[in-house]
């Protein structure tokens, strides 16, 4: 699958510029596994059909609150249901955007309902086979990661 | 504008984003109602006189396409206009929604200008 990092960068930029209204700067894709995540919230979504895998966005809690605040137009003080829902919706939009570049208009790829997890420290591991792409982004003096694990079915 | 709109999406965040975007687009509805899925939306439509529905497609319990099917089968609800707001861009799914009576679609992520462009022309 060609240019997955570029496609991820383009999708993330589109969402952050139009709906989150936050400037972001992509970094070079990360090789290997992600270190244990600390004080982070992860939004994730599964893909199935002609392409199978999962997409996750990992944000530090402070950045997740700012993203949610920008979505909702208000200050967000804690990781509450609004933040969980906002980050899940972020994963949902990313999934929709990515699937649209994997096949023509995302045809023959279904998305799962998004989920979120958060905690003081956790290791996020995906057991999907196939290509793995992890792209870091700088935003608001912080950094977040977008992780895509994807395999094209025969 | 003096009209009532129903926003249908399982994400509370997205319902709030749509509400803000409607206001930023200069579309001032008298009342904005919300529902978390197609079943809730049908219940709202049977109680309230709604002028426009903005609905997601991928929702639990009853998705947007099933909602369109049920709505079109109900003579009292059939004429209420619906625009889909969805991550789906595929011609097949959007085509199915249009065949079931949707008037148009807006792809997530969207800007207030895109909301204005699609919905503004309906009123």
Interface residues (C-beta under 8 A of the other chain):
Chain A: X14 X15 X18 X19 X68 X71 X72 X73 X81 X82 X85 X86 X88 X89 X92 X93 X95 X96 X97 X100 X104 X105 X106 X107 X111 X113
Chain B: X10 X11 X12 X13 X14 X16 X17 X20 X58 X60 X86 X87 X88 X89 X90 X91 X92 X107 X108 X109 X110 X111
